[in-house]
Amino acid sequence: MGQVTRLRAAGGAAAPRDTVVETLGPHRVADPYRWLEDPADPRTVAWLVEQRDRFRAARASWPSRDGFRRRLAELTAFELCTPPVWRGRTAFFTSQGPGREHAALRTLDPSGAERVLLDPAHLDPSGGTTLDAWSPGPDGRLVACQLSAGGTEDAVLRVLDAGSGTFVGEPLAGCRYSAVAWLPDGTAFCCVREDEPGAGPRVWRHTVGADPAAGRLVFVPPDEDADLDLALDETGRHLLITVDGPDGTAIWLLDLPGRGAPGGNPVRVAACPDGWSAVWPGRDGRLYLLTDDGAPRGRIVVADTASATADPGRTLVPEAPSATLESCTVLDGAGILLAAWSQSGRSTLTVHDLATGTRRWDVPLPGPGIVAAVTSRPEGHEAWFSYTDTLTPPTVYRLDAADRSVRRWRPPAPAASGPAFVPPRGVRAAELRYPSADGTQVRMLLTLPLRADGPRPAIVHAYGAFGESQLADYYEFGLAWAEAGGVLAIPCVRGGGEEGEAWHEAGMRDRKQRGIDDLLAAVTYLVRTGLADPRAIGVKGFSAGGLLAAAALVQAPDRFAAAELTSPLLDMARYELSGLGHLWSEEFGHRDDPDELAALLAYSPYHNVAAGTGYPAVLLAVFDGDTRVDPMHARKMCAALQHATCSGRPVLLRTEPGVGHGERSRSARLNYFADVLSFFTTCLGGDPAIRTGPVAETRRGGEPA
C-alpha cells in the first residue's frame, strides 16, 4: 500500500442539539439528538438529505472504488449452494449461480435433472424481494416459502405447488423466519406466527388452501418474548415445540391424533435452565438434544418421547476438552450420529454409535476449514454439508458412511453473464493468540499479503456477542483488502462462542467491557509485533459488532485512523425500545434496572462521545428496511460525532434504501463492500489500482512471520 492520505471532508452545518434529559431511576441521561429517532420529522428528512450529499461528495473522491467493485465481483463469481433437504428421492436446495442477484429454490430428481421452483428475481425484477426460508412438505408436492420485501424480513408465508410452480391459497402474514412443521398427510402444517401486534410468537395450525383466518391456535408460550422452534418427530405422532425464554429452554410435546390435527394439551417433556440449543427427533422414538447444561462446550443427551421425560444427565456424547459442539445429525440407516465441532476456527466431523455414543471415526474433510448446515436423508447412510475456508468458496460435499467417502455433491453451475471466478491470489491465512489486558489469551484470525514488507495498514473486525463464533471462512472483503496490501485481523473476543458458553458469558451484560478490552489488546499486539502500521489502523463492526467497534473508538480514538460501523447498536440506554432490541436484554441488560443501566451507560458509544476530541474518520452504514437494529442509532451517533470531533476527519452516513439487516441482492452487497473498502483505502493508504496481474501463489499459514 502507498502513502497514507486524508479523506476529503464535505462541508455542512452541525445538527441542532436539544436539551432532552431522560430520568431513569437515579440516572439522568442526556439525549441531544432524540429528534433524529423519527425518520418522518421534517428536521430529520432535511438532515438526511444533507448527509446523503455529504457522503456522495466524499465517495466521488475515492479512486479505488471501481477497482474494488470489479475484484469483489470476480472473487464471488461462483455458485453458492445449500446442502440438500430430501423428500423421497428428490433433493430441495437453493442455489445462487455466478452473476445471479438472488438464490433460487431448486430440485434435483433421481435422473439428475434440475428444476427451478422459485426465483425471487422473477417475482420481483427490482431485486427487493428475498426468499428468507423454505420447508418442503412430507412428499415434496408442496413447499412452504417465506418471502419478504425491502429488506424488512417481515415475511409472508406462501405455499408453493412444486409441480405447477404456482402458489396455493392466500399468504400468511407475521411469519418472520418461522419454523414450519408439516403434518404427516401434507394437507396442513404448523408454523410460528406473530399474528397480532404485541402478541408475541404463537403456534398455529393452517390447512393448505384454506382462509388464513380459519387457522387454529395450538400453543401459546409462557413468555411472549420466547423464541419458538418446531419439529415433527420421525414417527409422525408428535409435534415438538422448543421454547427458549429468559428462564431457560423447555420442550413441549403435542399429540397428533387421526390425520394429523393437533389435539389435546401440550405436555412439557424437557426443561433446562442453561438451554437446549438444538433438538433432533430420531426414528427410534428418542430425542437427541444439544445442551451446554453442565458442559460449556456442549454435549448431546437423549430423551424418550414415549415416557415424556428427559434427564439432562443422560449423556450420549460428552463434552470435549477443547472443541465446541456445534450440531449433530442422525444417520439412522447406518446406526450412527454425526457431530460437528469447532476448534480454533476449524471444524471436525466425528461419527458416533447411535446407541452408545462411542466415537467410531472422523470424517476426512477437504481442508482445515469450516463445516456448516449438515443434512441427512431419512433412513439413509448419507450426509451432506457445506465446506469453506479462508481461501476456498463454500462447496457442498456428500459423505457416504458406507464406504467413508467424501465427494463434491454436484458439479459447479456454468457462469452466467458477468465476470468469471478468479480465486484469491498473493494472500495467506494465519492464526495466533495474544494476551488481553487481564492476561486472558485470545485467538485472532488473520488474512494478509503473502509477502509483507514491514507493518501494513490493518482493519480489525470483531463481533463478540450472543455466543456467535468468528470462523476462518471465505470472506471476500478480507481477501480483496489483503490483495491490495492490507491486513484483516479478526480477534475472537469474549462474548462470542469460540471457546464455548463460558467464553460467551465472560463478555455479556455487565462484562461487555472485556470484549472491548480484547479488541484494543489486539490492536496493541498487531503494532507491537510489526504486523500493523500504528498510523493506519481501522476498526470495523456489523450490528452488535458495530457496538463493539464504536465503543473501542470512543474509548481510544487515538488508536484508529478510521472506523466503519454497519447497522450498529449505539444508544444503549434506548436499544430495547426499537427494532428487536426487546429480545436482547438477556445479552446486554435492562434499562429499567439501575445497576444494569449504569453498566450500559459506561460503554454506550453514543453517551461517551466527548466534545473537542480528535476522532478518526468514521463511516456509518445503515439500511432503511432494517427492522432488527433501528437506523436511528447511526443517525444519532453521526450527529454526535460531527458535533464533537476536532480532528478535521469526516464523519459520514451511508444510507441505502430497499434493503435491511439480512439478505440482499448480489449487486447491493458488492456495492456496499466496494464503498467500505475504498473508504478504508483512502483513509489508511492503499493501492487505488488494485492489482490485476499474476502474483505469487496463495497459501495458508500458521503463525505469521
Backbone hydrogen bonds, N-H to C=O, Kabsch-Sander energy under -0.5 kcal/mol:
donor,donor_aa,acceptor,acceptor_aa,energy
5,T,682,T,-0.5
18,D,32,P,-2.7
22,E,29,V,-2.9
24,L,22,E,-0.7
24,L,27,H,-3.2
25,G,23,T,-0.5
27,H,24,L,-2.2
29,V,22,E,-3.4
29,V,27,H,-0.6
30,A,28,R,-0.6
31,D,20,V,-2.8
34,R,31,D,-1.5
36,L,33,Y,-1.6
37,E,34,R,-2.0
38,D,35,W,-1.1
41,D,38,D,-1.1
44,T,41,D,-0.5
45,V,41,D,-2.5
46,A,42,P,-2.3
47,W,43,R,-2.2
48,L,44,T,-2.7
49,V,45,V,-1.7
50,E,46,A,-1.9
51,Q,47,W,-2.4
52,R,48,L,-2.4
53,D,49,V,-2.2
54,R,50,E,-2.3
55,F,51,Q,-2.5
56,R,52,R,-2.5
57,A,53,D,-2.2
58,A,54,R,-1.9
59,R,55,F,-2.9
60,A,56,R,-1.8
61,S,58,A,-1.7
62,W,59,R,-2.1
65,R,62,W,-1.1
68,F,64,S,-2.3
69,R,65,R,-2.5
70,R,66,D,-2.2
71,R,67,G,-2.2
72,L,68,F,-2.9
73,A,69,R,-1.8
74,E,70,R,-1.7
75,L,71,R,-2.4
76,T,72,L,-1.1
77,A,74,E,-1.2
78,F,76,T,-1.7
80,L,78,F,-0.5
80,L,96,Q,-2.4
81,C,79,E,-0.7
82,T,94,T,-2.1
85,V,92,F,-2.8
87,R,90,T,-2.5
90,T,87,R,-1.7
91,A,108,L,-2.4
92,F,85,V,-2.8
93,F,106,R,-2.2
95,S,104,A,-2.2
96,Q,80,L,-2.7
97,G,95,S,-0.6
100,R,97,G,-2.3
104,A,95,S,-2.5
105,L,118,L,-2.8
106,R,93,F,-3.5
107,T,115,R,-2.2
108,L,91,A,-2.0
109,D,113,A,-2.4
112,G,109,D,-2.4
115,R,107,T,-2.0
117,L,105,L,-3.0
117,L,115,R,-0.6
118,L,105,L,-1.6
122,H,119,D,-1.6
123,L,119,D,-1.4
124,D,120,P,-2.4
127,G,124,D,-2.2
130,T,148,S,-2.6
132,D,130,T,-0.9
132,D,146,Q,-2.3
133,A,146,Q,-1.1
135,S,144,A,-2.0
137,G,142,L,-3.7
140,G,137,G,-0.9
143,V,160,L,-2.1
144,A,135,S,-2.9
145,C,143,V,-0.6
145,C,158,R,-3.4
146,Q,133,A,-2.9
147,L,145,C,-0.6
147,L,156,V,-2.4
148,S,130,T,-1.9
150,G,128,G,-1.9
151,G,128,G,-0.7
152,T,149,A,-1.4
155,A,153,E,-1.7
156,V,147,L,-2.5
157,L,172,L,-2.9
158,R,145,C,-3.1
158,R,156,V,-0.5
159,V,168,V,-0.7
160,L,143,V,-3.3
160,L,158,R,-0.6
161,D,166,T,-3.2
162,A,141,R,-2.7
162,A,160,L,-0.7
163,G,141,R,-0.6
165,G,161,D,-2.8
168,V,159,V,-3.2
169,G,167,F,-0.5
172,L,157,L,-2.4
173,A,171,P,-0.5
175,C,155,A,-2.1
177,Y,175,C,-0.6
178,S,175,C,-1.2
181,A,190,C,-2.8
183,L,188,A,-2.4
185,D,259,R,-0.5
186,G,183,L,-2.3
189,F,206,H,-2.2
190,C,181,A,-2.8
191,C,204,W,-2.2
192,V,179,A,-1.1
193,R,191,C,-0.5
193,R,202,R,-2.7
194,E,174,G,-2.5
195,D,193,R,-0.8
199,A,196,E,-2.2
202,R,193,R,-2.1
203,V,219,F,-2.4
204,W,191,C,-2.7
204,W,202,R,-0.5
205,R,216,R,-2.9
206,H,189,F,-2.8
208,V,187,T,-2.5
210,A,207,T,-2.0
214,A,211,D,-2.4
215,G,212,P,-1.6
216,R,205,R,-2.7
217,L,215,G,-0.5
218,V,203,V,-2.5
219,F,203,V,-1.5
226,A,223,D,-1.6
227,D,244,D,-2.7
229,D,242,T,-1.8
231,A,240,L,-1.8
233,D,238,H,-2.3
236,G,233,D,-2.1
239,L,254,L,-2.8
240,L,231,A,-3.6
240,L,238,H,-0.6
241,I,239,L,-0.5
241,I,252,W,-2.7
242,T,229,D,-2.7
242,T,240,L,-0.5
243,V,241,I,-0.6
243,V,250,A,-3.2
244,D,227,D,-2.9
244,D,242,T,-0.6
245,G,243,V,-0.7
245,G,248,G,-2.8
248,G,245,G,-1.7
249,T,272,C,-2.6
250,A,243,V,-2.3
251,I,270,A,-3.0
252,W,241,I,-2.9
253,L,267,V,-3.2
254,L,239,L,-2.2
256,L,237,R,-2.4
260,G,257,P,-1.8
261,A,257,P,-1.1
263,G,255,D,-2.0
267,V,253,L,-2.7
269,V,251,I,-2.7
269,V,267,V,-0.6
270,A,251,I,-1.4
272,C,249,T,-2.5
275,G,272,C,-0.6
277,S,275,G,-0.6
277,S,290,L,-2.1
278,A,290,L,-1.0
280,W,288,Y,-2.8
282,G,286,R,-3.0
285,G,282,G,-1.4
287,L,303,A,-3.1
288,Y,280,W,-2.9
289,L,287,L,-0.6
289,L,301,V,-2.8
290,L,278,A,-2.0
291,T,289,L,-0.5
291,T,299,R,-2.4
292,D,275,G,-1.0
294,G,292,D,-0.6
295,A,292,D,-1.5
298,G,295,A,-2.6
299,R,291,T,-2.0
300,I,317,V,-2.5
301,V,289,L,-2.7
301,V,299,R,-0.5
302,V,314,R,-1.7
303,A,287,L,-2.0
304,D,309,T,-1.3
305,T,285,G,-1.7
305,T,303,A,-0.6
308,A,304,D,-0.7
309,T,304,D,-1.2
314,R,311,D,-2.4
315,T,313,G,-2.1
316,L,300,I,-3.4
317,V,300,I,-1.7
324,T,342,S,-3.0
325,L,297,R,-3.1
326,E,340,A,-3.1
327,S,340,A,-1.3
329,T,338,L,-2.4
331,L,336,I,-2.5
332,D,330,V,-0.7
333,G,380,G,-1.5
334,A,331,L,-1.5
334,A,380,G,-0.8
335,G,331,L,-0.7
336,I,331,L,-1.8
337,L,352,H,-2.5
338,L,329,T,-3.4
339,A,337,L,-0.5
339,A,350,T,-2.8
340,A,327,S,-2.8
341,W,348,T,-2.8
342,S,324,T,-2.4
343,Q,346,R,-3.1
346,R,343,Q,-1.5
347,S,369,G,-3.1
348,T,341,W,-2.1
350,T,339,A,-2.6
350,T,348,T,-0.5
351,V,361,W,-3.0
352,H,337,L,-2.8
353,D,358,T,-2.6
354,L,335,G,-2.3
357,G,353,D,-2.4
360,R,351,V,-3.4
361,W,351,V,-1.0
363,V,349,L,-2.7
369,G,367,G,-1.9
370,I,388,T,-3.9
372,A,386,S,-2.2
375,T,384,W,-2.7
377,R,382,E,-1.0
380,G,377,R,-2.1
383,A,399,L,-2.1
384,W,375,T,-2.4
385,F,397,Y,-2.1
386,S,372,A,-2.6
387,Y,395,T,-3.1
388,T,370,I,-1.9
389,D,392,T,-1.4
390,T,472,A,-0.5
392,T,389,D,-1.2
395,T,387,Y,-2.3
397,Y,385,F,-3.1
398,R,407,R,-3.5
399,L,383,A,-3.5
400,D,398,R,-0.5
400,D,405,S,-2.3
401,A,381,H,-2.6
401,A,399,L,-0.7
403,D,400,D,-0.6
404,R,400,D,-1.5
405,S,400,D,-1.0
407,R,398,R,-2.2
409,W,396,V,-2.4
416,A,98,P,-1.1
422,V,74,E,-1.2
426,G,696,A,-1.3
428,R,448,L,-2.7
429,A,699,R,-0.7
430,A,446,L,-2.2
431,E,702,G,-1.3
432,L,444,M,-2.1
434,Y,442,V,-2.3
436,S,440,T,-2.7
439,G,436,S,-1.8
442,V,434,Y,-2.9
444,M,432,L,-2.9
445,L,490,I,-2.4
446,L,430,A,-2.7
447,T,488,L,-2.2
448,L,428,R,-2.4
450,L,426,G,-2.6
452,A,450,L,-0.5
454,G,452,A,-0.6
456,R,531,L,-1.9
458,A,536,A,-2.2
459,I,487,V,-2.8
460,V,538,G,-2.6
461,H,459,I,-0.6
461,H,489,A,-2.8
462,A,540,K,-1.2
467,G,495,G,-2.1
468,E,465,A,-2.2
471,L,469,S,-0.6
472,A,345,G,-1.2
473,D,471,L,-2.1
475,Y,390,T,-0.5
479,L,475,Y,-2.0
480,A,476,E,-2.5
481,W,477,F,-2.0
482,A,478,G,-2.4
483,E,479,L,-2.5
484,A,480,A,-1.4
485,G,482,A,-1.6
486,G,481,W,-2.5
487,V,457,P,-2.3
488,L,447,T,-2.9
489,A,459,I,-2.8
489,A,487,V,-0.6
490,I,445,L,-3.1
492,C,443,R,-3.1
493,V,491,P,-1.6
495,G,496,G,-0.6
495,G,503,W,-1.6
496,G,493,V,-1.5
500,G,497,G,-1.7
501,E,296,P,-3.4
503,W,500,G,-0.7
504,H,500,G,-1.4
505,E,501,E,-2.8
506,A,502,A,-1.5
507,G,504,H,-1.8
508,M,505,E,-1.1
509,R,587,E,-3.1
511,R,508,M,-2.3
512,K,509,R,-1.6
514,R,511,R,-1.7
515,G,511,R,-0.5
515,G,512,K,-0.8
516,I,512,K,-1.3
517,D,513,Q,-2.8
518,D,514,R,-2.4
519,L,515,G,-1.9
520,L,516,I,-2.3
521,A,517,D,-2.4
522,A,518,D,-1.5
523,V,519,L,-1.6
524,T,520,L,-1.9
525,Y,521,A,-2.3
526,L,522,A,-2.5
527,V,523,V,-2.0
528,R,524,T,-2.7
529,T,525,Y,-2.3
530,G,527,V,-1.3
531,L,526,L,-1.6
532,A,526,L,-2.0
533,D,456,R,-2.3
536,A,533,D,-2.3
538,G,458,A,-3.1
539,V,562,A,-1.5
540,K,460,V,-2.7
541,G,564,E,-1.7
543,S,566,T,-2.9
545,G,542,F,-2.5
546,G,543,S,-0.7
547,L,543,S,-1.3
548,L,544,A,-1.7
549,A,545,G,-2.6
550,A,546,G,-2.5
551,A,547,L,-2.5
552,A,548,L,-2.0
553,L,549,A,-2.1
554,V,550,A,-2.1
555,Q,551,A,-1.7
556,A,552,A,-2.1
559,R,556,A,-1.9
560,F,557,P,-1.1
561,A,537,I,-3.1
562,A,537,I,-1.1
563,A,617,A,-2.1
564,E,539,V,-2.5
565,L,619,L,-2.5
566,T,541,G,-2.7
567,S,621,A,-3.0
569,L,543,S,-1.2
570,L,568,P,-0.5
572,M,570,L,-1.0
574,R,571,D,-1.1
577,L,574,R,-1.6
578,S,575,Y,-1.0
580,L,628,R,-2.5
581,G,578,S,-2.2
583,L,580,L,-2.1
584,W,581,G,-1.9
587,E,584,W,-1.1
588,F,584,W,-2.0
589,G,585,S,-1.6
593,D,590,H,-0.9
597,L,593,D,-3.0
598,A,594,P,-1.9
599,A,595,D,-1.7
600,L,596,E,-2.2
601,L,597,L,-2.9
602,A,598,A,-1.4
603,Y,599,A,-0.7
603,Y,600,L,-0.9
604,S,600,L,-1.7
606,Y,570,L,-2.0
608,N,604,S,-0.8
608,N,605,P,-1.1
609,V,606,Y,-0.7
612,G,644,A,-1.9
613,T,610,A,-1.0
613,T,644,A,-0.8
615,Y,613,T,-1.5
617,A,561,A,-1.7
618,V,650,P,-2.1
619,L,563,A,-2.6
620,L,652,L,-2.8
621,A,565,L,-2.9
621,A,619,L,-0.5
622,V,654,R,-2.9
624,D,656,E,-2.4
625,G,659,V,-2.4
626,D,623,F,-2.1
630,D,628,R,-0.6
633,H,630,D,-1.9
635,R,631,P,-2.1
636,K,632,M,-2.6
637,M,633,H,-2.0
638,C,634,A,-2.7
639,A,635,R,-2.1
640,A,636,K,-2.2
641,L,637,M,-2.7
642,Q,638,C,-2.5
643,H,639,A,-1.9
644,A,640,A,-1.9
645,T,641,L,-2.7
646,C,613,T,-1.9
652,L,618,V,-3.2
654,R,620,L,-3.6
655,T,653,L,-0.7
656,E,622,V,-1.9
659,V,656,E,-0.5
661,H,151,G,-0.6
666,R,101,E,-1.5
669,R,665,S,-2.1
670,L,666,R,-2.5
671,N,667,S,-2.6
672,Y,668,A,-2.1
673,F,669,R,-2.4
674,A,670,L,-2.4
675,D,671,N,-2.0
676,V,672,Y,-2.2
677,L,673,F,-2.8
678,S,674,A,-2.1
679,F,675,D,-2.1
680,F,676,V,-2.4
681,T,677,L,-2.7
682,T,678,S,-2.1
683,C,679,F,-2.2
684,L,680,F,-3.4
685,G,681,T,-1.7
687,D,484,A,-0.6
690,I,687,D,-0.9
699,R,427,V,-1.7
701,G,429,A,-2.4
